Amino acid sequence: HPKLHAARPEPCPASVGSTHLLRSLLVMSEMALAVVLLVGAVLMLKTLHRVLGTDPGFNPRNLLTGLVGLPADKYSDGPKQLAFQQQLLSRIRSLPGIQEVAAVTTVPMSGNGNTSRFDLEGHPKKSGGREYEANSPTVSQDYFSVMGIPLRAGRFFNSQDHDKSTHVVIVNQAMADMVFPYQDPIGKRINFTYTNEPSYVQIVGVVGNENVRSLDAPPTPIVYDCFEQSPNPYFSLVIRTKKEPGSLVRPVTRAVHELEPQAPLFEVSSMAQIISTSPTMMLRAYPAYLIGGFSALALLLATLGLYGVLAYSVAQRSRELGLRMALGAQRGDLLRMVVKSGLKLALVGIASGVVGGLLTARLIASLLFGVSPTDATTFASVCFVLFAAAMMASYIPAHRATRVDPMVALRY
């Protein structure tokens, strides 16, 4: 009945306005949060890509590793240890699917390893009274060939290096640059200081830098010893395979046990697995995926929120929009008006999010690698994505507004 309709209380303009303001603030906050999370996710994903693209100094593809431990009672002296190692390498080398094999005391990127201190012949102490320190793995003669580490100067280990010959070592380029800047290190002698007696070794070769700690770490100085002169009952196998490394775990394990049933083979893994599960990768991969998931959810919520606000606004203003069209407003004018109102909310939210993104980027700066916290392309791409999402969310309600029938509005 008309009287009943007239008696209905109309909503208070102030409450309607405050509700609309609250919705608008919520949309702007969602947009700002989406920007912050997307900036963090993109920076972390870029870091992950840069870390994975870093050259470790060796070829990690098709590389299988595993640790062998010899029983101390049966292999108590160096000759026995060396003989077993050489027999094992020869047996594994003959297996189908094996390209090359070598031994090393510590697999690169595994998080293990030891360092040794030394001084120089004729210069017992480093300037300032401190000794030099370098990573000190022991390797078999074929190690550099298997790993794909290039020779820079001098020679590799060969059959002339044995327990009765002059004790020789090979250093990497970082070690040569640290100890012998602008000099030729070949023929120089260094003295390991872990014993009271002099323990001089002669440098016979310089190889490329092998990253033994992590992909994002600077090159570590390394002094390589050889098993022929320093046998060890514990060593790791590095096996270059012709096919997927995991398919050769059983044949390699069988070869070890056939030669020595009491020698366990453990920590068997491909180099790809070692790198992917290293602390460096874990520290960046999980935050990147986690922030990425939240940022995708925030983007979806922000887009839906903006769409909801505009759709509700169009529904509330349908009479007004119809009257505008009845009085001569063009459909393009209404389309631009609604889209403009939506983009205003989005731009305010995006601008606030950029400020928050800059602060967030500085907080995670220690996790970044090869990417600046203020990377312009990251911020520009995030803003573009949010702006495109806002355009899409605004266009649908705007298009609906242009379909309001002027005659329906005039009846009211």
C-alpha positions in Angstrom: 0.0 0.0 0.0 1.4 3.5 -0.8 0.9 4.7 2.9 2.8 1.7 4.2 5.6 2.3 1.7 5.8 5.9 2.7 5.9 4.9 6.4 9.0 2.8 5.9 12.1 4.4 7.5 14.7 5.5 5.0 18.3 4.8 5.7 20.2 7.7 7.3 22.4 9.4 4.8 25.2 9.6 7.4 25.1 5.9 8.0 25.1 5.1 4.3 28.1 7.4 3.8 30.0 5.9 6.7 29.3 2.4 5.4 30.5 3.4 1.9 33.7 5.0 3.4 34.4 1.9 5.5 34.1 -0.3 2.4 36.4 2.1 0.4 39.0 2.0 3.2 38.9 -1.8 3.3 39.4 -1.9 -0.5 42.4 0.5 -0.3 43.9 -1.5 2.5 43.5 -4.8 0.5 45.2 -3.1 -2.4 48.1 -1.8 -0.3 48.6 -5.3 1.3 48.6 -6.9 -2.1 51.3 -4.6 -3.3 53.4 -5.2 -0.2 53.1 -9.0 -0.5 53.6 -9.0 -4.2 56.8 -6.9 -3.9 58.2 -9.3 -1.3 57.3 -12.4 -3.4 58.8 -11.0 -6.6 62.0 -9.9 -4.9 62.4 -13.4 -3.3 61.6 -15.2 -6.5 64.1 -13.1 -8.4 66.7 -13.9 -5.7 65.9 -17.6 -6.0 66.4 -17.3 -9.8 69.7 -15.5 -9.4 71.0 -18.0 -6.8 70.1 -20.9 -9.1 71.7 -19.2 -12.0 75.0 -18.7 -10.1 77.9 -20.7 -11.5 79.2 -23.0 -8.7 82.5 -23.5 -10.5 81.7 -27.1 -11.4 79.1 -28.9 -13.4 76.3 -30.1 -11.1 74.3 -32.0 -13.7 74.2 -35.8 -13.6 76.4 -36.0 -10.6 75.8 -38.7 -7.9 77.5 -38.5 -4.5 77.8 -40.9 -1.6 80.0 -41.2 1.6 82.1 -44.4 2.1 83.5 -45.3 5.6 86.1 -48.1 5.9 86.3 -50.2 9.1 89.3 -49.1 11.1 90.4 -52.5 12.1 90.8 -53.8 8.5 92.1 -50.6 7.0 94.4 -49.1 9.7 97.2 -47.8 7.4 97.4 -45.6 4.4 98.4 -48.1 1.7 95.4 -50.3 2.5 93.0 -47.3 2.4 94.5 -46.1 -0.9 94.3 -49.6 -2.4 90.7 -50.0 -1.5 89.8 -46.6 -2.9 91.5 -47.2 -6.2 89.9 -50.6 -6.6 86.5 -49.2 -5.8 86.9 -46.3 -8.3 87.9 -48.8 -11.0 84.9 -51.1 -10.3 82.4 -48.2 -10.3 84.0 -46.8 -13.5 83.2 -50.1 -15.3 79.5 -50.0 -14.4 77.0 -49.3 -17.3 75.8 -45.7 -17.2 78.9 -44.4 -15.5 81.0 -41.8 -17.3 83.6 -40.8 -14.7 84.2 -41.3 -11.0 86.5 -39.7 -8.4 86.9 -39.3 -4.6 86.9 -36.3 -2.3 86.9 -35.9 1.5 84.1 -33.4 1.4 81.4 -33.0 -1.2 80.9 -29.3 -2.3 77.7 -27.6 -1.0 77.1 -30.4 1.6 77.8 -28.0 4.5 80.7 -30.2 5.7 84.4 -29.6 5.4 87.4 -28.4 7.3 90.0 -25.6 7.0 93.7 -25.6 7.6 96.0 -22.8 8.6 99.4 -22.2 7.0 102.1 -19.7 6.4 104.5 -19.1 3.6 108.1 -20.3 3.2 110.3 -17.3 4.0 107.4 -15.4 5.5 106.3 -17.3 8.7 103.5 -15.0 9.6 101.0 -13.0 7.6 101.0 -9.3 8.0 99.4 -8.5 11.4 100.7 -11.7 13.0 97.9 -13.9 11.7 98.2 -17.1 9.6 96.4 -17.8 6.3 93.4 -20.1 6.3 91.9 -22.1 3.5 89.5 -25.0 2.9 91.6 -28.2 2.6 89.9 -31.1 0.9 91.8 -34.2 -0.3 90.9 -35.5 -3.8 91.8 -38.3 -6.2 93.6 -37.6 -9.4 90.5 -37.5 -11.6 88.5 -35.2 -9.3 88.9 -32.0 -11.4 88.0 -33.8 -14.6 84.9 -35.3 -13.1 83.7 -32.0 -11.6 84.6 -30.0 -14.7 87.0 -27.6 -12.9 89.4 -26.0 -15.3 93.2 -25.8 -15.0 94.4 -22.2 -14.8 98.2 -22.8 -14.5 100.6 -25.6 -13.8 99.3 -29.2 -13.8 96.8 -31.6 -12.2 97.8 -34.4 -9.9 99.3 -37.4 -11.8 100.9 -40.8 -11.2 104.2 -39.2 -10.2 102.6 -37.9 -7.0 102.9 -40.7 -4.4 103.9 -41.1 -0.8 107.6 -41.1 -1.5 107.7 -38.1 -3.8 107.7 -34.4 -3.0 104.4 -33.5 -1.3 102.5 -31.3 -3.7 99.1 -29.4 -3.6 96.9 -27.6 -6.0 95.3 -24.3 -5.1 92.3 -22.5 -6.6 92.3 -19.0 -8.1 90.9 -17.4 -4.9 93.7 -18.9 -2.9 96.3 -17.7 -5.4 94.9 -14.2 -5.4 94.8 -14.0 -1.6 98.3 -15.3 -0.9 100.2 -14.5 -4.1 98.7 -11.4 -5.7 100.3 -10.4 -9.0 102.7 -13.4 -8.6 103.1 -16.9 -10.1 102.3 -19.3 -7.3 103.6 -22.4 -9.2 106.6 -23.8 -7.3 105.9 -21.8 -4.2 105.9 -23.6 -0.9 103.5 -23.2 2.1 103.7 -24.6 5.6 100.7 -26.1 7.4 100.9 -25.1 11.0 98.7 -27.7 12.6 101.8 -29.5 13.8 104.9 -28.1 15.6 107.2 -29.6 13.0 107.5 -27.8 9.6 105.1 -29.4 7.0 105.9 -27.8 3.7 104.0 -28.6 0.5 104.7 -27.3 -3.0 102.1 -25.8 -5.3 102.1 -27.4 -8.7 98.8 -26.1 -10.1 96.1 -23.5 -10.0 92.4 -24.4 -10.8 89.2 -22.4 -11.2 87.2 -21.4 -8.2 84.9 -24.2 -6.9 82.1 -22.9 -4.6 82.3 -25.3 -1.7 80.0 -23.5 0.8 76.9 -22.1 -1.0 75.9 -20.6 -4.2 75.6 -17.1 -2.8 78.9 -17.2 -1.0 82.1 -15.5 -2.4 84.8 -17.9 -3.7 86.6 -19.7 -0.8 90.4 -20.1 -0.9 91.1 -23.9 -1.3 94.2 -26.0 -1.0 93.7 -29.4 -2.6 95.7 -32.4 -1.3 95.7 -35.8 -3.1 94.8 -39.2 -1.6 98.0 -40.7 -3.2 100.0 -38.7 -0.6 97.4 -38.4 2.1 95.1 -41.5 2.3 91.9 -41.4 4.3 89.5 -44.1 5.5 86.6 -41.8 4.9 85.9 -40.3 1.5 83.0 -39.3 -0.7 82.4 -40.6 -4.2 81.6 -38.1 -7.0 80.2 -40.0 -10.0 79.4 -38.4 -13.4 76.6 -40.4 -14.9 75.3 -40.7 -18.4 71.6 -40.8 -17.2 69.5 -39.8 -14.3 71.8 -40.2 -11.1 69.1 -41.8 -9.0 68.9 -44.8 -11.3 72.5 -45.8 -10.4 72.2 -45.8 -6.6 71.7 -49.5 -6.4 74.5 -50.6 -8.7 77.0 -48.3 -7.0 75.9 -49.5 -3.5 76.3 -53.1 -4.7 79.8 -52.4 -6.0 80.8 -51.0 -2.6 79.4 -53.9 -0.6 80.8 -56.5 -3.0 84.3 -55.1 -2.4 83.9 -54.6 1.3 80.7 -55.8 3.0 81.6 -53.8 6.2 82.0 -50.5 4.4 78.7 -48.6 4.5 77.6 -46.2 1.7 75.4 -43.4 3.1 74.3 -39.9 2.4 73.7 -40.9 -1.2 72.3 -38.0 -3.2 72.5 -36.2 -6.4 74.3 -32.8 -6.6 70.9 -31.3 -7.7 69.4 -32.5 -4.4 72.3 -31.3 -2.3 71.9 -27.8 -3.8 68.1 -27.7 -3.6 68.1 -28.7 0.1 71.1 -26.5 1.1 70.5 -23.9 3.8 70.9 -21.2 1.2 68.1 -22.5 -1.0 65.8 -23.4 1.9 66.3 -19.9 3.4 65.0 -18.4 0.2 62.7 -20.9 -1.5 60.2 -21.4 1.4 59.7 -17.7 2.1 59.4 -17.0 -1.7 56.7 -19.7 -2.1 54.9 -18.7 1.1 54.8 -15.0 0.4 53.9 -15.8 -3.2 50.8 -17.8 -2.1 49.7 -15.1 0.3 50.3 -12.4 -2.3 48.1 -14.3 -4.9 45.4 -14.5 -2.2 45.7 -10.8 -1.4 45.5 -9.9 -5.1 42.3 -12.0 -5.5 40.7 -10.5 -2.4 41.6 -6.9 -3.4 40.1 -7.5 -6.9 36.9 -9.0 -5.5 36.7 -6.3 -2.9 36.9 -3.5 -5.5 34.4 -5.3 -7.7 32.0 -5.7 -4.8 32.2 -2.1 -3.7 31.6 -0.8 -7.3 28.8 -3.3 -7.9 27.1 -2.3 -4.7 27.6 1.4 -5.6 26.1 0.9 -9.1 23.1 -0.9 -7.6 22.5 1.9 -5.1 22.9 4.5 -7.8 20.8 2.8 -10.5 18.1 5.4 -10.4 20.6 8.3 -10.5 22.4 6.7 -13.5 19.1 6.1 -15.3 18.1 9.8 -14.8 21.5 10.9 -16.1 21.0 8.8 -19.3 17.4 10.2 -19.6 18.8 13.7 -19.4 21.3 13.0 -22.2 24.3 11.4 -20.6 26.1 9.1 -23.0 26.9 5.5 -22.1 30.7 6.2 -22.5 30.4 9.0 -19.9 28.8 6.7 -17.3 31.4 4.0 -18.1 34.3 6.4 -17.5 32.6 7.8 -14.3 32.3 4.4 -12.6 35.7 3.2 -13.8 37.3 6.4 -12.5 35.8 6.0 -9.1 37.2 2.5 -8.9 40.6 3.5 -10.1 40.8 6.3 -7.5 40.4 3.7 -4.7 43.0 1.4 -6.4 45.6 4.1 -7.0 45.4 5.3 -3.4 45.8 1.7 -2.2 48.7 1.1 -4.7 50.5 4.3 -3.6 50.2 3.3 0.1 51.4 -0.2 -0.8 54.5 1.1 -2.6 55.6 2.9 0.6 54.9 -0.3 2.6 56.7 -2.3 -0.1 59.9 -0.2 0.2 59.9 -0.7 4.0 59.3 -4.5 3.6 62.0 -4.8 1.0 64.5 -3.2 3.4 63.5 -5.7 6.1 64.2 -8.7 3.8 67.4 -7.1 2.3 69.6 -9.7 4.0 67.8 -12.5 2.2 68.2 -10.9 -1.2 71.0 -11.9 -3.6 71.7 -10.0 -6.8 68.6 -7.9 -6.5 68.3 -4.4 -5.0 65.6 -3.9 -2.4 64.5 -0.9 -4.5 64.4 -2.8 -7.8 62.5 -0.5 -10.1 61.3 -3.3 -12.4 59.8 -5.2 -9.5 57.8 -2.2 -8.2 56.7 -1.2 -11.7 55.5 -4.7 -12.6 53.6 -5.1 -9.3 51.9 -1.7 -9.8 51.0 -2.7 -13.4 49.5 -6.0 -12.3 47.4 -4.3 -9.5 46.3 -1.5 -11.9 45.2 -4.1 -14.5 43.3 -6.0 -11.9 41.6 -2.8 -10.7 40.7 -2.0 -14.4 39.1 -5.4 -14.8 37.3 -5.2 -11.4 36.0 -1.7 -12.3 34.9 -2.4 -15.9 32.3 -5.1 -15.1 30.2 -2.9 -12.8 30.7 0.1 -15.1 29.5 -1.9 -18.1 26.4 -2.9 -16.0 25.8 0.8 -15.2 25.5 1.6 -18.9 22.7 -0.9 -19.3 20.3 0.8 -16.8 17.0 1.6 -18.5 16.2 5.3 -18.4 12.4 4.7 -18.5 12.6 2.5 -15.4 14.4 5.3 -13.5 11.9 7.9 -14.7 8.9 5.8 -13.3 10.4 6.5 -9.8 
